[in-house]
Amino acid sequence: MGAAHVPRIGCAGWSIPGRDAERFGAGESQLARYASRFNAVEINSSFYRPHRRSTYERWAASVPASFRFSVKLPRTVSHEAGLVGVGTLLDRFLDDVQGLGDTLGGLLLQLPPALALDARRAGGFFRALRRRSAVAVVCEPRHASWFTAQADVLLQRHGIARAAVDPARFPGARQPGGAPTWAYWRWHGSPRMYYSDYDDAALADLAGQVAAGRIAGQAPWVIFDNTAHGFAIGNALRLQGLVAHA
């Protein structure tokens, strides 16, 4: 398997539970230790508050050159402004995340559950984003109207992938969609979001999905967000082994 196709498996954040600490190498920071076992991480804290460019630069310097970050767009863009009139917010965010340099793997746009598909609104936002950045983008919509042929056409037009999520709120949500540019799974914990552990059967099924969903030239990503009880780390480590033998 070529390096471009090796799946990037990681977690939402780099917190390491004490029970898993011995499974990681040494490092000067928690992020550096996390990166001794994983090749990717999703930064969720950027959704809640901005980080300085210098902070992103420090994080990039803490990981190997082959490591990649996915960064979540701010809620001021997605939830508060509803994607409208966000040029200044996008400029600031994108300028800051450039501090990651070559370790910036892509951007995650999570939409609020109440935000239905409005093709004009979404199209305007995606055009504004694409004028500013050519980096890979994955969207996690949470309204039924986004899981339609119309939505897929819109996402494809702007080169935006749709994340595969678990638990899936709607038919089709568990499989990647939108533009076939970035296969990205976000597993939040099921049946209890953010809390539940995944058993081996669920992880084996996910490993099969990842193996079948590889895209030429772009490594598939799997991010575990069931961090509330610390299960994300263990699940991600287990999936690494399963994917290696898939």
N, C-alpha and C positions, 0 to 999 in steps of 0.2 A: 504493500500500500504506500503510495507516494505521500510525502509530507503534507501536501496540500489537501489530502483526503483524510488525514488522521483526525478523528472527531475531537472536538474541543469540549471537554466535560468539566463542569465546575459548579459553583454555587452562587447564590445571590449574597455577596459579601464573603469575607475571608475569615470569619470567626471560627476557631477550632475548639470544639468541646474538649474538656479535660480527658474524657474517656478515649479520645482519638489522638491525643497529643503525640504519643510514641510512634505513630504511623507517619510522622512528618520529619523532614530533615531539619538541620539547624538553620538559623537565620537571624538577622539583626532586628527583624520585626515580624509581627504575625503574618503580614502579607508575604514576606520573603519565605517564611516557613510553609505557608499555604502553597506557594509557587514551586516548592520542592516536589510536590506530588501532582499538581494540576497545571494545565496549560491555558486556562481561561477563568475569568471571573466576571460576574455582572455587578456593576456598581449601582445599587439602588438608592443610596443616600442622596445622590444628585437629584432625585425626584423631590425631596423634601427641602433641600437647601443648596445654594450654590457652593462650589469649591473653587478656590483660587487656582489659577493656572500653575502656580508653583507647587500646589498640593498634587495636582496630576503629574507634574514633572517628577516629584519625589516618588510617587507610586511607580512610575515607569522605570525609575532607576533602581527599584527594589526587586525587579523580576528579570528573568532571562529575556534575551532579545526575541525569542520565539513565542513568548507569552502574549496573550491578547486580552484586552478589556472590552466589555460591552457596557455602554453607559446609558442609563435611563434618562430620557428627557424630563425636564422639570414639570411639576404639576401646575405651575403658573401658566405653562403653555397648553397642556392637555386638558386640565380640569377647570382651572379658573377662567382662562380666556377662551376655552373651547376651540382652540386652533385659529382664532380670528385675531388679526391685528398684533401678531407676535414677532414681527421682524426684529425689534430691538432685543427682545428676550432671546431669540435665536442667535443673534449676533454675539451676545455676551456668552451664552452657553457654549457655542461652537468655538469661540476664541479660547475659552478656558480649557475645553477638552483637548485642544490641539497640544496642550502640554504633555499628552500621552505619546505624541509622536507616532512612530511606527507601531507601537503597541496598541493603538486604537483599532479594535476589530470591527466595531459597528455601534449603532445607536438603537435603543429600544424605545418605542413609543407605546405606552399603555394608555388606552382610552377609558374614560369613566363608563360605567354600565348604562347610564342614561343617554349617552351620546350616540344617537342613531346616525346612520349613514346619510349625509347630505353631500352629494357629489360635488356641488359647487364649492362648499366650504372646505371639504377635504382636499379637493383638487387644488384649490388656491394655496392651502397650507403646504401640500407636497411640492408644488412648484416653487414656493418660497424656500423650502428646505433644500431642494435640489439646486437652486441657484447658488446656494451657499456652500454645499458640501456634496461630494460624490461618494462618501463613505457608505458602506452597507447599512440598510435600515430595515428593522423588523417591527411590525405593528402587532399589538395585542388588543384587538377590539373586544368589547364585552356587551355588545348589543346585537340581537338576532339579525338585524338588517345588514350587518357586515358579512354574513355568511351566505352570500348570494352570488350568482353569476355577475351581476352588475358590480358588486364590490370587488370581485376578483379582477374584472376588467380594469377598474380604476386603479387598483394597486399595481397591476402589471404595467399599466401605462406609465407609471411614475417609478417603476423599479423598486417597489416596496414589497417585501415579503410579509406573510402573515404567520405569526407564531402558532405552533401546535401546543395546546395546553391540556393539563390535567389538574383538577377535574374539568371536563368539558361541559359548558353550559348549554351548547347547541350542537345539533348534528353537524359533523364536519370540523368542529373546533379542535378535535384531537389530532388532526393531520395538518401538516404545513399547507399554506395556501398563498394566494397572491402571486407576486412575481417569483419565478423559480430561480432566485438569486442567492437565497440564504435559507437553508433548512435549520430551523431553530425551535427546539422544544423547551417549554417552561413547565416544570412539574411542581405544583404548589403543595402537594400533600393531599391524599385522598383516603378515607372520606372526609376527614376534617382538614380543611385548608390550613396550611402553614404548620400544622402539628403532626399529622399522621406520618408514620413510617411506611415505606414501600417494601413489600415482600419480594422474594426472589422471582416469583412468577411474573409479577408486574415489571420488574427490572429486565427480565429476560425478554418479555414482549417489547419493551422499549428498545432494547438492543437490536432486535429484529427490525423495528421501524427505522432506526438510525442506519442500519446496514442497507436497507432498501431505499432510503431517501437521500443518499449521497448525490451531490450535484457536482458536475465537473468543474474543477478549479476553485471550489469553495468548500472548506471543511464544514460539516454539520456541527451544530452546537447543541448541547444539552445543559440546562441550568436547573438545579434543584433549589426551590424556594421554601421548602419545608424546614425552616430554620428555628422555629419557636422552641422545639425540644431538642434541637441539635441533630436531627436525623439527616439533614442534607449532606453533610460530609460523608457519613457512612454509606449512604445511597450512591453518591457520586463515585466513591472508591470502588464499590461493588460493581457499578456499571462499567467502569474502566476495564475490569477483568472480563466481563461478559462481552463487551464490544470487541476486545482483543481476540476473542475466540469465535466471534460471529461469522 
